[in-house]
Amino acid sequence: MTNQTYTSSASPTAQSWQLSGLARPRNDRLVAGVCSGIAHRYGLSATTVRLLFLLSLLLPGPQVLVYVALWVLIPDEPWQGMMPPTTRGGVHDADLGDGAGQQAG
């Protein structure tokens, strides 16, 4: 098994967002990682940003539309190290195992 690194060929727009340090983390998401990404960028607690967002929903305004727009505009955090796992029919390669212990049938 060879270790390959994954490099992203992001568009210039996505690269400019990444240069600003704003990205949606892959491991700290509740919905889409928008609040977590904002928290990481500005050195805040993700829980604090999430609570502020939930409290803002009590006020009139397009908060949900802004969240969806940020979901689309803020890129995912780039993969670190190994290539991301591939899937076959919704099953991760790591879950397939070596076939030992499977029943013939």
Buried (B, 14 or more C-beta within 10 A) or exposed (E): EEEEEEEEEBEEEBEEBBEEEBBBBBEBBEEBBBBBBBBBBEEBEBEEBBEEBEEEEEEEEEBEEEBEEBBEEBBBBEEEEEEEEEEEEEEEEEEEEEEEEEEEE
